[in-house]
Amino acid sequence: MPRFDVIAFDADDTLWHNERLYVAAQERYRDLLARYVSRDQVEARLYATEVRNLQHFGYGIKAFALSMIETAVEMTDGRVSGRDVQSIIDIAREMLTSDVEVLDHVADTLDALKPRYRLMVITKGDLRDQETKILRSGLAARFGQVEIVSDKTRSGYAAVLARHSLAPERFLMVGNSLRSDILPVLELGGHAVYIPHSLTWAHESAEPPPPERPGFFELQHIGQLPPLLARLETEVKTR
């Protein structure tokens, strides 16, 4: 019997590249506002607006677009032109329709794990955007369940586990965000594998747990997950 009933994966920047879209969009956004304000001021103001709006708009590209528009209006004292607002909307639309670039080792890793484990996606953000990205990624058939949630908190994970009749100690979460994918699961008594991505939104950063924390593992890339699981399974058998 496998050690885990379900292995769940974050989506953005765990299965496919995502943050690079935001980095490129913000560069275009700073160029757009440069005719009104100093480029150096834009990033901090936009981030503050995004965080302030999380409780209203949640996560995702549409929320990001609304925060870009609001920041532009505020920073220009309402002088931003309708044409430039349209340009901001165009930036968001291009993000929504951009190609989904699956990360290295992802498909092979999922194929290696699927015969033995139930695989799930747990991702947060806009429902339609996340649904279409999963379909466009070509990975959908590898997962038995997909959970798209408004946020990833301890209570949110508890609700997902209860919905699927899962015990925390037999649940493993894999993701790139300490704040969203790792710490809440460990608090519940589950297991979590942290795989850092080269680009991670500042809001998702947090202090990592100590390496010796029970249930916590860190890997360099997702291709190292099957050997880790094989080792954990062997440890269980030898006890």
DRENVEX-434234 format. One line per field, with one value per residue (C-alpha): x, y, z. Coordinates in nm, 2 decimals. Each point is the difference from the previous one (the first is absolute). Layout:
N
X <- c(X/...) .
Y <- c(Y/...) .
Z <- c(Z/...) .
***
This chain:
239
X <- c(0.00/0.14/0.11/-0.23/-0.36/0.04/0.28/-0.12/0.18/-0.01/-0.04/0.16/0.38/-0.02/-0.14/0.05/0.16/-0.22/0.18/0.20/-0.32/-0.05/0.36/-0.02/-0.34/0.13/0.29/-0.24/-0.22/0.30/0.08/-0.37/-0.01/0.35/-0.16/-0.19/0.23/0.34/0.04/0.17/-0.32/-0.23/0.09/-0.04/-0.33/-0.14/0.10/-0.16/-0.32/0.00/0.04/-0.27/-0.24/0.05/-0.30/-0.22/0.13/0.20/0.28/0.06/0.05/-0.34/0.07/0.34/-0.15/-0.24/0.29/0.20/-0.28/-0.06/0.36/0.03/-0.30/0.14/0.36/-0.11/-0.27/-0.25/0.20/0.06/-0.17/-0.27/0.25/0.25/-0.27/-0.08/0.37/-0.01/-0.30/0.18/0.30/-0.23/-0.18/0.33/0.10/-0.33/0.06/0.37/0.14/0.02/0.36/0.03/0.31/0.28/-0.05/-0.37/-0.16/0.24/-0.04/-0.37/0.01/0.23/-0.22/-0.35/0.00/0.06/-0.15/-0.32/0.11/-0.18/0.05/-0.07/0.03/-0.13/-0.11/-0.27/-0.21/-0.02/0.37/0.12/-0.24/0.11/0.37/-0.03/-0.17/0.25/0.29/-0.08/0.03/-0.36/-0.04/0.28/-0.21/-0.30/-0.12/0.05/-0.07/-0.01/-0.02/-0.01/0.29/0.23/-0.03/0.00/-0.38/-0.02/0.22/-0.20/-0.32/0.16/0.12/-0.35/-0.17/0.22/0.00/0.38/0.20/0.27/0.28/-0.07/0.00/0.29/0.00/0.26/0.06/0.22/-0.16/0.10/-0.29/-0.27/0.12/0.22/-0.06/-0.39/0.04/0.26/-0.21/-0.28/0.23/0.05/0.32/0.13/0.27/0.14/0.14/0.12/-0.06/0.25/-0.29/-0.24/-0.23/0.11/-0.34/0.07/0.33/0.03/0.26/0.06/-0.04/0.32/0.12/-0.05/-0.37/-0.20/-0.19/0.20/0.22/0.18/0.10/0.18/-0.25/-0.31/0.19/0.15/-0.34/-0.03/0.34/-0.11/-0.33/0.18/0.23/-0.30/-0.18/0.31/0.03/-0.36/0.07/0.31/-0.16) .
Y <- c(0.00/0.34/0.24/0.27/-0.02/0.32/0.20/0.35/0.25/0.38/0.12/0.34/-0.02/-0.36/-0.17/0.29/0.34/0.28/0.28/0.09/0.12/0.25/0.11/0.08/0.17/0.22/0.11/0.10/0.17/0.21/0.11/0.10/0.21/0.15/0.30/0.08/-0.10/-0.14/-0.36/-0.07/0.08/-0.23/-0.35/0.08/0.18/-0.28/-0.26/0.19/0.03/-0.37/-0.10/0.25/-0.14/-0.37/0.00/0.15/-0.15/-0.31/-0.13/-0.03/0.20/0.17/0.12/0.11/0.20/0.18/0.09/0.13/0.23/0.12/0.07/0.19/0.22/0.07/0.07/0.24/0.17/-0.11/0.12/-0.34/-0.01/-0.23/-0.13/-0.09/-0.18/-0.20/-0.08/-0.14/-0.21/-0.13/-0.10/-0.21/-0.15/-0.11/-0.16/-0.19/-0.14/-0.07/-0.34/-0.23/-0.11/-0.32/-0.01/-0.25/-0.36/0.06/-0.23/-0.28/0.03/-0.01/-0.30/-0.18/0.07/-0.05/-0.38/-0.01/0.32/0.21/0.33/0.33/0.37/0.26/0.35/0.34/0.29/0.07/-0.30/0.03/0.09/-0.29/-0.24/0.10/-0.01/-0.36/-0.10/0.19/-0.15/-0.35/-0.14/-0.02/-0.38/-0.07/0.13/-0.16/0.32/0.37/0.24/0.38/0.20/0.37/-0.02/-0.26/0.01/-0.27/0.01/-0.02/-0.31/-0.15/0.05/-0.17/-0.29/-0.04/0.02/-0.29/-0.20/0.04/-0.03/0.28/-0.25/-0.19/0.32/0.15/0.35/0.10/0.37/0.30/0.23/-0.03/0.22/-0.18/-0.35/-0.10/0.16/-0.04/-0.37/-0.06/0.18/-0.25/-0.29/-0.08/-0.04/0.26/0.01/0.35/0.05/0.36/0.18/0.26/0.25/0.03/0.28/0.19/-0.06/-0.38/0.02/-0.12/-0.14/-0.37/-0.26/-0.15/-0.29/-0.25/0.10/-0.33/-0.03/0.28/-0.06/0.22/-0.09/0.18/-0.11/-0.21/-0.28/-0.09/-0.08/-0.37/-0.09/0.19/-0.19/-0.33/0.07/0.09/-0.32/-0.20/0.16/-0.10/-0.36/-0.03/0.13) .
Z <- c(0.00/-0.09/0.28/-0.14/-0.11/-0.22/-0.13/-0.08/-0.22/-0.02/-0.36/-0.07/0.01/0.12/-0.31/-0.25/-0.02/0.12/0.19/-0.31/-0.16/0.29/-0.02/-0.37/0.05/0.27/-0.22/-0.27/0.27/0.13/-0.36/-0.04/0.31/-0.06/-0.18/0.32/0.30/0.07/-0.09/0.33/0.20/-0.19/0.12/0.37/-0.05/-0.21/0.25/0.28/-0.20/-0.08/0.36/0.11/-0.26/0.07/0.24/-0.28/-0.32/0.11/-0.21/-0.37/-0.32/0.01/0.36/-0.12/-0.28/0.23/0.23/-0.29/-0.11/0.35/0.06/-0.33/0.09/0.35/-0.11/-0.28/0.21/-0.26/-0.30/-0.15/-0.34/-0.12/-0.27/0.27/0.21/-0.31/-0.03/0.35/-0.09/-0.30/0.21/0.22/-0.29/-0.15/0.33/0.01/-0.35/0.02/-0.06/0.31/0.02/0.21/0.23/-0.07/0.14/0.08/-0.25/0.06/0.38/-0.02/-0.23/0.25/0.30/-0.15/0.00/0.38/0.14/-0.03/-0.14/0.06/-0.09/0.27/-0.15/0.08/-0.22/-0.25/-0.07/-0.38/-0.04/0.20/-0.17/-0.34/0.09/0.13/-0.33/-0.22/0.19/-0.12/0.35/0.10/-0.06/0.25/0.29/0.17/0.16/-0.04/0.28/-0.09/0.32/0.08/0.24/0.16/0.37/0.28/0.01/-0.38/-0.02/0.29/-0.21/-0.30/0.20/0.17/-0.34/-0.13/0.33/0.03/0.32/0.02/0.09/-0.33/-0.21/-0.19/-0.15/-0.26/-0.08/-0.04/0.25/0.37/0.10/-0.20/-0.08/0.29/0.34/0.02/-0.09/0.27/0.25/-0.07/0.06/-0.37/-0.21/-0.24/-0.27/-0.07/-0.36/-0.03/-0.33/-0.13/0.00/0.29/0.08/0.32/0.17/-0.02/0.19/0.36/0.24/-0.08/0.27/0.13/-0.22/0.28/0.03/-0.03/-0.32/-0.18/-0.30/-0.25/-0.35/-0.28/-0.27/-0.03/-0.17/0.34/0.14/-0.10/0.16/0.32/0.01/-0.06/0.29/0.23/-0.10/0.08/0.34/0.08/-0.10/0.22/0.32) .
***
